[in-house]
Amino acid sequence: MSNNSFIGTVLGNFVSYIVNPALLLLFAAAFLVFVYGLVKFIAKTNFSGQVDTDGKKQIWWGIAGMFIMVSAWAVIMLIRNTIGPGSF
């Protein structure tokens, strides 16, 4: 087994078993923050036009977190496809 294929295998396993599940878990957490903020925003909004600023903040943080996780996944896939799909 050559050194390059060993490194590719190790990197592939690392991405498959550690990075991808971590990104999925963090994306799910950001989605839950988004949904919690949305529920809080809707529940505390009254008919006089006052809105819940904490709910708005949580919605934006949830969106930002999901965007960061999708961007991280895209960068990993870009690097993976640039190096070569057979590498890992």
KAKAWO-V518251 format. One record per residue. N is the residue number from 1. RES is the residue in one small letter. PHI is phi in degrees with one decimal (* if undefined). Layout:
[[N/RES/PHI] [N/RES/PHI]]
This chain:
[[1/m/*] [2/s/-79.0] [3/n/-64.8] [4/n/-66.7] [5/s/-70.9] [6/f/-64.8] [7/i/-64.0] [8/g/-61.1] [9/t/-66.6] [10/v/-63.7] [11/l/-63.7] [12/g/-61.7] [13/n/-66.0] [14/f/-62.2] [15/v/-66.5] [16/s/-68.5] [17/y/-101.0] [18/i/-120.7] [19/v/-68.9] [20/n/-61.1] [21/p/-63.8] [22/a/-66.3] [23/l/-63.3] [24/l/-64.3] [25/l/-64.2] [26/l/-67.3] [27/f/-63.5] [28/a/-63.2] [29/a/-64.8] [30/a/-64.7] [31/f/-65.5] [32/l/-65.4] [33/v/-62.5] [34/f/-60.9] [35/v/-65.0] [36/y/-61.8] [37/g/-64.1] [38/l/-66.1] [39/v/-63.7] [40/k/-63.7] [41/f/-63.0] [42/i/-69.2] [43/a/-68.2] [44/k/-98.6] [45/t/-79.5] [46/n/-110.5] [47/f/-77.3] [48/s/-83.3] [49/g/99.9] [50/q/-77.7] [51/v/-120.0] [52/d/-83.0] [53/t/-72.9] [54/d/-65.7] [55/g/-63.7] [56/k/-62.5] [57/k/-61.7] [58/q/-67.1] [59/i/-61.1] [60/w/-66.1] [61/w/-65.5] [62/g/-63.1] [63/i/-63.8] [64/a/-62.8] [65/g/-63.6] [66/m/-65.3] [67/f/-62.5] [68/i/-64.9] [69/m/-67.3] [70/v/-66.0] [71/s/-64.9] [72/a/-63.2] [73/w/-63.3] [74/a/-64.6] [75/v/-65.4] [76/i/-62.6] [77/m/-67.7] [78/l/-63.7] [79/i/-64.5] [80/r/-62.2] [81/n/-74.7] [82/t/-73.5] [83/i/-66.4] [84/g/134.7] [85/p/-64.1] [86/g/-80.2] [87/s/-70.8] [88/f/-162.4]]
